[in-house]
């Protein structure tokens, strides 16, 4: 990548925030955020699942990371009021959510490990941009920009479709991590009770890229699974052209070497390498050459060159298919950052993503805690809205800031979740009575 392009990417990454965030200001901003902006009501409704089971919330583990990286596990609360009070008192720099245990986590020292154990938890996924460092040229590590964020967009689309269509999971909450990735919380009742072995099976189903230092980490065979066909179609029709141009995947000799390693035919590989080293073609024309050459070679002798049949599709999957952190998903007892937690490095709030408009989600437009406190400071301390009868009522202050639309996405998700939970409970009750 040229020096000019590197500077352009850095500007894209650093000049997005309208309000500058200084990490040293976090201790002074968190008390305001937790007192006036954190959406305790819908947050409690989510984790209590409508109160259908009294221990669902009280036996839930919370973990707080305090200033100076002090880590406090096994926090639990009996009510929304107790949770609010403790969060406002401790002012955690990060909140993590864990499993629902057999007993209240705050009393864990009273029980030995055979009695105190995790019973259930949402199925969660963690997708981190750092795991894509081998397929992005614009950024590395914790940095992101508009050229690599489409990888997260693809990840959300592909995984969400599989969870919905292939597994029938209805309640999927996608969250921006606040810095460089996304999380997913699958909240269906049947999912929360899944044992670790079943969670591992789901992760295995969703895992396509093989681990290790293999030259070729995706291998497709006939018949190609319908799930993979959907993934290939989504990537090729909606994202591949934009991605390969943004990342210039065939621009330099090292780029060419990297892609051609995935071509399982030594003779063709060397021929294309020589050809590309002696021309000034663009990524676009070089990609079309690879696609056409592998197709023609396969047509020459379908049996002899069968490994070339899906080479372009395998390359697309290796560059664009989601990288899942399997350990996060396979263990009930794994903690994951809470929605509406504030990322201490960027100051950005971990907000829900509307799956219906995921293409429009801009991580750089997500409000920072500095921005939200500035918005609060510029308004009156108290706001009201009209009731249908002409009277007025106080409204939550977060509804007067730019976090409002993100809380609305969360509230809509929670309302649908609770409505379906109540319906399921009634169906179970009716089935028992009929019996």
N, C-alpha and C positions, 0 to 999 in steps of 0.2 A: 504494500500500500504506500502511496506517495506521502511525503511529509504534509503536503497541502490537504490531502484527504484526512490524514490523522488529526490535523488541527480542526477541520470541519466537524469531525465526530466528537471531539472533546467539547467543542462549543455547544453541540446538540445536547451533550450530556450535562453540562454544568450551567447552562444559561436558561434552563426551563423554569426554575422556581421564581415566582413573582415576589415571594417574601423570603429573604435569606434566613437560613436556619443555622444557628450556632449550637453545637452539641453541649457547650458549657452552660447554655441557658435552660437546658431540660429540667433540672431540679426546680427551677422557679416557675416553669410553665406547667409541669405536671399537676400541681395542686389545683390550678384553674381548670385544667382539662378534666380531671377526675371529679371535680365538684360540679361543673356546669355543662360539660359536653358529652361525657361518656354515656351511651344509651343503656342505662341499667335495666330499664323496664323490658324492652325486647330481648336484651341479653339474658336476663333471668328467665323469661318465658321460653326462650330457646333451650336452655340447659335444664330446665325443670320439666320440659315437655308437657306443659299444661297442668302439672301437679297431679297427674293420674296415678303416679306412684310417689309416695312421700319421701322415699330415700333416694330418688333419682338425682335430686340436687344436693341434699345434705351429705351424701356419700361420694360426691364428686371431688376429685383432687384438683386443686389449683396450685400453681407454683409461681412464686414471685422472684424476679431478679431485681435486687435493690441497687442503690448507688454503690459504686466501687465493686461491682460484680458479686455482691453478696447474694447467695442462692438459697431460697427458702422453699422447701418442698412440703408436701402433705398439709396444705392449707385447705380448710373446708368450712362451709357456712350453712347455718340452718334456715336462713331466709335471705331475701333480697336486701333487706335493711342491714343485716349483719355484714353481708358482702360489701355493700356500699361503704359502710362505716370503716371496715378494715382496709379497703382499697384506698380510701381517702386518707387514712391514717398512715399507711405504709408507703404510699405513692410509688408503686413499683415501676421500674424503668422498662420492664417487660412482664407480661402475664402469659403463662403457659397453662393449657388445659390438659388434664389427664383422664384417667378412667373413672368409672363408678365402681367403688369398692364394696366389699361385704359389710364394712363398718366405716364410720366417719374417719377420713384420713387424719384429722387432727388428733385422733385417739389411737393412732397406729402403734404407739409404744405399749399400749395396754394388751396387745394381742401378738401371739407368735405368728410366724409366716404362714403356717398351715391354715390359720383361721382368717387372718387379714390378707385378702387377695383381691385382685381386680376381677370384676364380673362381666362388665360390658363397656363398650365405648364406640363412638362413631368410627366408621372406616375412613381413614384419612390418607391423603396423598400430599407429598411435598415435592415440588419440581423446582429446581434451582438452576439459574442460568450458568453458574460456574461449571456445571456438568456438560455444558455445550462449548467449552473453550476450544475443543478440537475442531469445531465446525463454524466458528465465527472469527472474523478477522478484525472487526471494528473495535471490539472491547475484549478484555480478559478479566478474570476474577470477579469482583463484586460490581464492576462497572457495567452499565447497560446504556443503550441508546436506541433511537428509533429504527436503526438498521437490524438490530438483533431481537428486539422485543417481539416481532412476528413469530419467533420460535415459541414463545409462551402462548401466543394466540393459537397457534397450531396445536400445542399440547392440550390446551383447554378443550378445543373442539373435538380432538380425537378421543381423549379419555372420557369426556362427558358423554359423547355419543355411545361409546361402548357401555358405560355404566347404565345409561338409560335404555338402550335398545337391546343389548346382549344380556344384561343382568336384571333389567326391570326395576332398577333403583330410581325412585321418584324424587327424593329430596336431596339435592346435591348443592351444597353451598360453596361457591368459589370465592377465594379471598386473595387479594394482592398482599404479598408479604411485607410491603413497605420499603423494599430495596431492590431485590433482584430475582424474585420468583413468585410462585403462586402456591396456594394450598387448596385442597378440596376436602370438605367434610360431608360424608354420605350419612344421612341421619335417619333413614328408614328404620322402623322398629326391628324388623328381622335382621337388619345389618348390624345394629348395635350389639346384638347377642351372638354374633359369629365368633367361633373359636379361632385361635391363631392359625390353625391348619387351613381353615377355609379362607382366611384373609391371604395367606400365602398362595393359595391356589388362584385367587383373583389376580394377584400381582403377577404370577407366572403367566397367566393368560394375556395380561397387558404388556408383558415384557417381550420386546422384539429384538433389540440390539444386544448381541452377545458381549460378555465382558472380556477383559484381557486385552493384549496388544495384537490382536488379529488384524491382518491387512484388510479382511472383508468380514464385517460383523453382522451382516444380514444375508440370509440365504433363503430364497423362496423356492418352493417345490409345488408341483401340481398334485392335487388341485389347491390353488391358493385359497386360504381361509377367507370367508366372506368379510370378516373383520378387517383383515389386511387389505382386501380389495377396496373397502370403504376408505381406509386410511390413504391408500395410494391415490384414489380418485379425488379426495379432499385436497391433498397436498398438490397434486399435479394441476388441478383445475383452478384452485383458489390462491395458491401461495408460491408454487415452485419458481415461476418466472421472476416474481418480485424478489424472492429470497436469493436466487443464484446471481442476479444482477447486483443486488445490494452487497452481497458478500464476495462478489467477483471470484467465484470458486475455481475458475480455470484461467486466471489472469497471468500468473507467473509460472516459471518452470517447477517450482516446489508445489504449487497448486495442482499443476498437471500431474506431477508424480503422485500426489496424494489421491487424486480421483482415479487415475489409471491403475492403482494398486487393487481397486475393486473390480477390475475387468478380469474375469477368470479365463483368459486365453493369452498365453505368453507371446505368441506371434503377433496377434492383433495389438497387444499392449505396446510392444516395441515399435510397431509400424506407426501407431498413433502418436507415440512419444516423439519419434523422429519428425513426423509431419508437423506437430505443433511447435517443436523447437525451431523450425525453419520458416515460420510464418508469423504474421502479426494479427491473427484472428482474435476476435473478442470472445468473452466467456459464452455469449449466446451462440455464435457460430461453431465454437468448439464443442459445446454441449450437443448441438444438432448433429455434428459429425459423429460423436460417440454413439448417439441414439440410432442414427442411420446405419453405421458400420456394424454394430452388434446385431441389429435386426437382419441385415443382409447376410451376415455370417451364419446366423442361426438358420435362415431359410435355405442355405446351401446344403446343410446336412443336419436336420433337426435332432437326430439321435447323437451324432458326434459332438455337436455344439449345443447340447441342451442346456448347459450351464449359462449360456449367453441369453437365454430367452427373456429373463426378467432383469437383466443387468441394469438398465436405466431405472427401473422401479426400486431395485435394491439400493442403488446410490441415493435416490431421493429419500428413502426411509432412513438410511444411515445418517444423512445430514439433518433430517427434519423430525424424525420420530421422537416422542417424549422420552426423556431420561428420568426414571422414577427412582426415588430413594426408597428402596425396598424395606429397609429396616423400620422406617416410619410407619409403613402400612401393615406390616405383618405382626406386630406386637400390640396387644390390647393396652399394655402398660407404658406405651410410648407417649411422651408429652409433645404438644404442638402449640405454637404461638397462637394466642387468642385473637379473634377478630376485634378490631378497634383498639388493639394494643398500638403503642407508638414505637416505631423503629428508632432506637437511640442514635444510630449513625446518620440517618437521613432526616429524621423528624417527621417522616410521612406516616400517616395513620394506615393501619392494615384494614382496608375497606373491602366490602363485598363487590364482586364483579357481576354485572348483569349478563347472564349467559346468552340472552337474546340479542345483545348488541356488543358481543365480545370484540368484534373487529374495530369498534370505535373506542375501546378502552385505552386511555393514555396514562401510563404510570407517572408521567411527569406533571400531569394535571391533578394528581391526587393531593389534597390539602396537607400541608405540614401543620404541626402543632403551633408553630410561630404564626402562620397565616390565620388559623382559627382563633387564636387568642387576640390577634390584631383585629379581626372582624368583630369579636365580642366587645373589645375595648371601644370600638367606634360606634356602638349602639347603646341604647338605653339598657339598664340592668334588667328591666322587666318588659316582657312583650305579652300581648293578648291577641286573641282571635275571636271572631263572632261565632256564637252558637246559632242554630236554626231558629231558636225562639227570640232572638234579638239580644240576648245577654252575652256577656263576654267571659272568657276563661283564660287563665295563664297558659302559655305554651312552653314546651321545653326549649331551652336556649339553643340547643343544637339545630333546631329548625330555623334559626335565624342566620346560620352560617353555611359555608359551602359544603359542609359534611352532610347536610340535610338529604341530598339525593341518594347518598350512600346508605344512610340509615333507612331510607324508604325502601331500598332494595332489600335490606335485611328484614325489615318489618313485614314486607310482602311474603318473603320466604318463610318467616316464622309463622305468620297467620295461616298460610297454606299447610304447613307442617302440622300445626296444632289442630286444624280442622280435620285433616285426614287421620290424625291420631285419635281424636274423639270418635270419628266415624268407625274406625277399626275397633275401638273399644266397645261401641254399641253393637257392632256386628258379632263380636265375640260373645257378648252378653246374651243377645238374641239366640245365637246358636246353642248356648248352654241351656237356655230356657226351653227351646224346642226339644232338646234331647230329653 
